[in-house]
Amino acid sequence: MAGIVLTFPIVAGKVEAWRRFCQELSGTRRKTYEHSRRRMGITRERLALVNSEFGSTAVTTLEAPDVAQALGSIIASVLPFDVWYRERLQELHGVNLAGYEKFSLQTTLPENQEVHFEWELISD
């Protein structure tokens, strides 16, 4: 299963609102949330809060067979729950996902990339 970790700082003064957002996802909006994620092919999503001296950050882990497709769906969906979700992200993180469409498209790795380190577990 492919996955991605997204980190977004939480706007100053919005940590409690972020916690309430998470409560809504697991409470009153649970059914529409689950329907949204099933439709997008997301098999796991985890939201965590990290507090540091630099401020608070939300760490979201998504797993899906096709992460790019799932992210594209989150970005582009016009269904009411998905629009609400994006509006909350903008309010809580100051991030407007409308500018991220190009990141959800399948692309090939650039041929001129300069790899500095890579590791892969090879079974014995």
C-alpha positions in Angstrom: 0.0 0.0 0.0 1.3 3.4 -1.0 1.3 6.2 1.5 2.2 9.8 2.0 2.8 12.0 5.1 1.6 15.6 4.9 2.6 18.2 7.5 0.9 21.6 7.8 1.5 24.1 10.5 -1.7 25.1 12.4 -2.5 28.8 12.3 -1.8 30.5 15.7 -4.7 30.2 18.0 -6.4 27.4 16.0 -5.2 24.3 17.9 -8.5 23.9 19.7 -10.5 24.4 16.5 -8.2 21.7 14.9 -9.1 19.4 17.7 -12.8 20.1 17.2 -12.3 19.4 13.5 -10.9 16.0 14.4 -13.8 15.4 16.8 -16.3 16.2 14.0 -14.6 13.7 11.7 -14.9 11.0 14.3 -18.4 12.0 15.4 -21.1 14.0 13.6 -19.4 13.8 10.2 -18.1 10.2 10.5 -20.5 8.7 7.9 -19.9 11.3 5.3 -16.1 11.2 6.0 -16.0 7.4 5.6 -18.1 7.7 2.3 -15.7 10.3 1.0 -12.6 8.3 1.8 -14.0 5.0 0.4 -14.9 6.9 -2.8 -11.4 8.3 -3.1 -9.8 4.9 -2.4 -8.2 6.0 0.9 -7.7 3.0 3.1 -6.2 4.7 6.1 -5.9 8.2 7.4 -4.3 9.4 10.6 -4.2 12.9 12.0 -1.7 13.7 14.7 -0.8 16.9 16.5 2.8 17.8 17.1 3.5 20.7 19.5 6.9 22.3 19.6 8.6 25.6 20.5 8.0 26.7 16.9 4.2 26.2 17.1 1.7 23.4 16.4 1.7 21.2 13.3 -0.8 18.6 12.0 0.7 15.5 10.6 -1.6 13.6 8.3 -0.8 10.1 7.1 -2.8 8.8 4.1 -2.6 5.3 2.6 -4.2 4.4 -0.7 -3.5 2.1 -3.7 -3.1 5.2 -5.8 -2.1 8.1 -3.6 -1.9 10.6 -6.4 -5.5 9.8 -7.4 -6.6 10.1 -3.8 -5.0 13.5 -3.4 -6.4 14.7 -6.7 -9.9 13.7 -5.5 -9.4 15.6 -2.2 -8.3 18.7 -4.2 -10.8 18.6 -6.9 -14.0 17.1 -5.5 -17.1 19.4 -5.6 -19.1 17.2 -3.2 -20.3 19.1 -0.1 -18.2 17.1 2.5 -15.0 17.5 0.5 -15.6 21.2 -0.1 -16.2 21.6 3.7 -13.0 19.6 4.4 -10.9 21.8 2.2 -12.4 25.0 3.7 -11.5 23.7 7.2 -7.9 23.0 6.0 -7.7 26.6 4.7 -9.1 28.0 8.0 -6.9 25.8 10.2 -3.7 25.7 8.2 -3.9 28.7 5.9 -3.5 26.3 3.0 -5.7 26.6 -0.1 -5.5 23.2 -1.9 -6.8 24.7 -5.1 -3.2 25.6 -6.0 -2.0 22.0 -5.6 -3.8 20.3 -8.6 -0.5 19.8 -10.5 1.0 17.8 -7.6 -1.8 15.2 -7.8 -1.0 14.4 -11.5 1.0 11.4 -12.4 4.4 12.5 -13.6 7.6 10.8 -14.5 10.8 11.5 -12.6 13.0 14.0 -14.2 15.9 12.6 -16.2 18.3 15.2 -15.0 17.7 14.6 -11.3 20.8 14.5 -9.0 20.3 11.7 -6.5 22.5 12.1 -3.4 21.3 9.2 -1.3 19.1 6.1 -1.7 18.5 3.0 0.3 16.5 -0.1 -0.4 16.0 -3.2 1.7 17.0 -6.2 -0.3 15.8 -9.5 1.2 18.5 -12.1 2.0 
